[in-house]
Amino acid sequence: MEKSHVLKILKSVFNDPVGDDSAWSAYENFVDLFMQEHEETTDYLCRVVELNRVQRLTFRTKFAERGYELTPNQLNQYIFLLMLALNTYSELLNR
């Protein structure tokens, strides 16, 4: 998926989207992780997508303990970008 398309989707879904460079970098990194086809990593990322509200709070807390503060909105956006990357990976596999 092209950068402009990813950013357009993100901005259409979220108010106050994360910065363009940060969003695109995260998306590209997620796609790269999927393309490595490391089963444990892929399974972990898929579990992140499925986190409920309480689990996301715990996830945010773990990030904060490592020095990466995210608002709930930012975390949701990165998870959304993860979902877009998973979709891109799936499409590439089915070609």
Buried (B, 14 or more C-beta within 10 A) or exposed (E): EEEEEBBEBBEEEBEEBBEBEBBBEBBBEBBEBBEEEEEEEBEEBEEBEEBEEEEBEEBBEEBEEEEEEBEEEBBBBBBBBBBBBBEBBEEEEEE
